[in-house]
Amino acid sequence: MKGLIKNDLYVFGKTFAWVLPIIFVCSALIVIFSETIVFFSETDELLYSFPCMYSCVILGFVPATLYSYDKRSGWNKYNTVMPYRRRDYVSVKYLFGLVVTFLYILFISCVILIKINTSDQLDFNDYIFMLFIMVLCSLAPVAIIMPISLKRSPQAGFIIFGIEFFVIVFLIGMASGFLDAMFEENAENWYDGSQGNFIAFGGAALVSVILYVISWFRSIKIYEKAEL
């Protein structure tokens, strides 16, 4: 699998090298200079939960982007003459995506926890809530896009993800509002660290982990049967 990893590292460096510094630096600066974790403040100022969420979505595109370049260059056909199983090829894409996402979440987690320890603007519950969002936004794209990319095309995967992602956000928002109402809280404040908010996003994060694993095995089966 060393050859597969080297190929992905080369393609990743070629396509995402200029994106990563921007994502990491901008996310860190936004976290440092923002005063709250909510999506919008009372003055409608866009704060750091959205930029971090958006960064995770972009990093969730990494596996499908790597496959898209392999398909365009013919590498996905070339590696079939090498001693690699098709399941290895798919697994490397999923593992690569996990590593990139883990590094970003680890970096942002360190920044948030440092800010919690050095100021009274945030508490640990804010971090847990943010962690739920980052896990959801980084794993959901891979779980949705990769099987479709392998079965049809990466372009189809990105389009379908764009549609489904808005549906997912809408459903989570509805669930959060409903749970807030059950706990007799203000259902309009979906992102204020309320009980309904924690349950909705925590549940969505857990579901995204399960779907990621299911998507991994499904992608392997699809690719093993695919005609290259």
C-alpha positions as CSV (number, residue, x, y, z in Angstrom):
1,M,0.0,0.0,0.0
2,K,3.0,2.3,0.2
3,G,2.7,3.1,-3.5
4,L,-0.9,4.1,-3.1
5,I,-0.1,6.3,-0.2
6,K,2.7,8.0,-2.0
7,N,0.4,8.7,-5.0
8,D,-2.2,10.2,-2.7
9,L,0.4,12.3,-1.0
10,Y,1.6,13.6,-4.3
11,V,-1.9,14.4,-5.6
12,F,-2.9,16.0,-2.3
13,G,0.2,18.2,-2.2
14,K,-0.4,19.2,-5.8
15,T,-4.1,20.1,-5.3
16,F,-4.5,21.1,-1.6
17,A,-1.0,22.5,-0.6
18,W,-2.2,26.1,-1.1
19,V,-5.5,25.5,0.6
20,L,-4.3,24.0,3.9
21,P,-2.4,27.0,5.2
22,I,-5.3,29.3,4.4
23,I,-7.8,27.0,6.2
24,F,-5.6,26.4,9.2
25,V,-4.5,30.0,9.7
26,C,-7.9,31.6,9.0
27,S,-9.7,29.2,11.2
28,A,-7.2,29.8,14.1
29,L,-7.5,33.6,13.7
30,I,-11.3,33.5,13.7
31,V,-11.4,31.3,16.8
32,I,-8.9,33.6,18.6
33,F,-10.6,36.9,17.9
34,S,-14.2,35.7,18.1
35,E,-16.1,36.1,21.4
36,T,-18.7,33.4,21.0
37,I,-19.2,30.0,19.3
38,V,-22.7,30.6,17.8
39,F,-23.2,31.0,14.1
40,F,-24.5,34.5,14.3
41,S,-24.4,37.1,17.1
42,E,-27.0,39.6,18.0
43,T,-25.4,41.9,15.5
44,D,-25.5,39.3,12.8
45,E,-21.7,39.1,12.8
46,L,-20.5,35.8,11.2
47,L,-18.5,34.0,13.8
48,Y,-16.1,31.1,13.9
49,S,-18.4,28.1,14.1
50,F,-19.4,28.5,10.4
51,P,-15.8,29.0,9.1
52,C,-14.6,25.9,11.0
53,M,-17.6,23.9,9.8
54,Y,-17.0,25.0,6.2
55,S,-13.3,24.1,6.4
56,C,-14.3,20.6,7.6
57,V,-16.6,20.2,4.6
58,I,-13.8,21.2,2.2
59,L,-11.5,18.7,3.8
60,G,-14.3,16.1,3.5
61,F,-13.9,16.5,-0.2
62,V,-10.3,15.2,-0.1
63,P,-11.0,11.4,-0.8
64,A,-13.3,12.1,-3.8
65,T,-10.9,14.7,-5.2
66,L,-8.0,12.3,-5.0
67,Y,-10.1,9.6,-6.8
68,S,-11.2,12.2,-9.4
69,Y,-7.5,13.0,-10.3
70,D,-6.7,9.2,-10.4
71,K,-9.6,8.7,-12.8
72,R,-8.6,11.6,-15.0
73,S,-4.9,10.5,-15.2
74,G,-5.7,6.8,-15.5
75,W,-3.9,5.9,-12.3
76,N,-6.9,3.9,-11.1
77,K,-6.4,1.6,-14.1
78,Y,-2.7,1.5,-13.9
79,N,-2.6,0.4,-10.3
80,T,-4.6,-2.7,-11.2
81,V,-1.4,-4.3,-12.7
82,M,0.4,-3.7,-9.4
83,P,0.0,-6.1,-6.4
84,Y,-2.8,-4.0,-4.8
85,R,-6.3,-5.2,-4.2
86,R,-9.1,-2.9,-5.0
87,R,-10.2,-2.8,-1.4
88,D,-6.7,-1.4,-0.6
89,Y,-7.2,1.4,-3.1
90,V,-10.5,2.4,-1.6
91,S,-9.3,2.0,2.0
92,V,-6.3,4.3,1.4
93,K,-8.7,7.1,0.2
94,Y,-10.8,6.8,3.3
95,L,-7.8,6.5,5.7
96,F,-6.2,9.6,4.0
97,G,-9.4,11.6,4.5
98,L,-9.5,10.5,8.2
99,V,-5.9,11.6,8.8
100,V,-6.4,15.0,7.2
101,T,-9.6,15.6,9.1
102,F,-8.1,14.4,12.4
103,L,-5.1,16.8,12.0
104,Y,-7.4,19.7,11.4
105,I,-9.8,18.9,14.3
106,L,-6.8,18.4,16.6
107,F,-5.3,21.7,15.6
108,I,-8.6,23.6,16.1
109,S,-9.3,21.8,19.3
110,C,-5.9,22.9,20.7
111,V,-6.7,26.5,19.7
112,I,-10.2,26.4,21.3
113,L,-9.0,24.7,24.5
114,I,-6.2,27.3,24.9
115,K,-8.7,30.1,24.5
116,I,-11.0,28.4,27.1
117,N,-8.1,28.3,29.6
118,T,-7.0,31.9,28.9
119,S,-10.3,33.6,28.8
120,D,-13.8,33.5,30.2
121,Q,-15.6,33.8,26.9
122,L,-16.0,30.1,26.3
123,D,-16.4,27.0,28.4
124,F,-15.8,23.2,27.8
125,N,-19.5,22.7,26.7
126,D,-18.8,25.1,23.8
127,Y,-15.9,22.9,22.7
128,I,-17.9,19.7,22.8
129,F,-20.6,21.3,20.7
130,M,-18.0,22.5,18.2
131,L,-16.5,19.1,18.1
132,F,-19.9,17.6,17.2
133,I,-20.2,20.0,14.3
134,M,-16.7,19.4,13.0
135,V,-17.1,15.6,13.1
136,L,-20.4,15.8,11.3
137,C,-19.2,18.2,8.6
138,S,-16.0,16.3,7.9
139,L,-17.4,12.7,7.8
140,A,-20.7,13.3,6.1
141,P,-19.2,14.5,2.7
142,V,-17.1,11.4,2.4
143,A,-19.9,9.0,3.4
144,I,-22.2,10.6,0.7
145,I,-19.8,11.4,-2.1
146,M,-17.4,8.4,-2.3
147,P,-19.9,5.6,-3.1
148,I,-21.6,7.8,-5.8
149,S,-18.2,8.8,-7.2
150,L,-17.1,5.2,-7.5
151,K,-20.4,4.0,-9.0
152,R,-21.1,7.0,-11.3
153,S,-18.7,9.9,-11.3
154,P,-17.1,12.4,-8.8
155,Q,-19.1,15.2,-10.3
156,A,-22.4,13.4,-9.6
157,G,-21.2,12.7,-6.0
158,F,-20.5,16.4,-5.4
159,I,-23.9,17.5,-6.9
160,I,-25.9,15.0,-4.9
161,F,-23.9,15.9,-1.7
162,G,-24.8,19.5,-2.2
163,I,-28.5,18.7,-2.3
164,E,-28.4,16.2,0.6
165,F,-26.3,18.4,2.8
166,F,-28.9,21.2,2.9
167,V,-31.5,18.5,3.7
168,I,-29.3,17.2,6.6
169,V,-28.8,20.7,8.0
170,F,-32.5,21.4,7.8
171,L,-33.4,18.1,9.5
172,I,-30.9,18.7,12.3
173,G,-32.2,22.2,12.8
174,M,-35.8,20.9,13.0
175,A,-34.8,18.2,15.5
176,S,-32.9,20.7,17.6
177,G,-35.9,23.1,17.7
178,F,-38.2,20.2,18.5
179,L,-36.0,19.0,21.3
180,D,-35.6,22.5,22.7
181,A,-39.4,22.8,22.9
182,M,-39.5,19.5,24.8
183,F,-37.0,20.9,27.3
184,E,-39.1,24.1,27.4
185,E,-36.3,26.2,26.0
186,N,-36.3,28.8,23.3
187,A,-36.6,26.8,20.1
188,E,-35.4,29.7,18.0
189,N,-31.9,29.6,19.5
190,W,-30.7,26.4,18.0
191,Y,-27.0,27.1,18.4
192,D,-26.7,28.5,22.0
193,G,-25.5,25.3,23.6
194,S,-29.0,24.2,24.7
195,Q,-30.0,20.6,25.6
196,G,-31.8,20.1,22.3
197,N,-28.9,21.5,20.4
198,F,-26.4,19.1,22.1
199,I,-28.7,16.1,21.5
200,A,-29.4,16.9,17.9
201,F,-25.8,17.6,16.8
202,G,-24.3,14.9,19.1
203,G,-26.7,12.4,17.5
204,A,-25.9,13.6,14.0
205,A,-22.2,13.3,14.7
206,L,-22.6,9.7,15.9
207,V,-24.7,8.9,12.9
208,S,-22.1,10.4,10.6
209,V,-19.4,8.1,12.1
210,I,-21.7,5.0,11.5
211,L,-22.4,6.1,8.0
212,Y,-18.7,6.7,7.3
213,V,-18.0,3.0,8.2
214,I,-21.0,1.8,6.2
215,S,-19.9,4.0,3.2
216,W,-16.3,2.6,3.5
217,F,-17.5,-1.0,3.1
218,R,-20.1,-0.1,0.5
219,S,-17.5,1.7,-1.6
220,I,-15.2,-1.4,-1.5
221,K,-18.0,-3.6,-2.8
222,I,-18.9,-1.1,-5.5
223,Y,-15.2,-0.7,-6.7
224,E,-14.6,-4.4,-6.6
225,K,-17.5,-4.9,-9.1
226,A,-16.8,-1.8,-11.2
227,E,-15.5,-2.0,-14.7
228,L,-12.5,0.4,-15.0
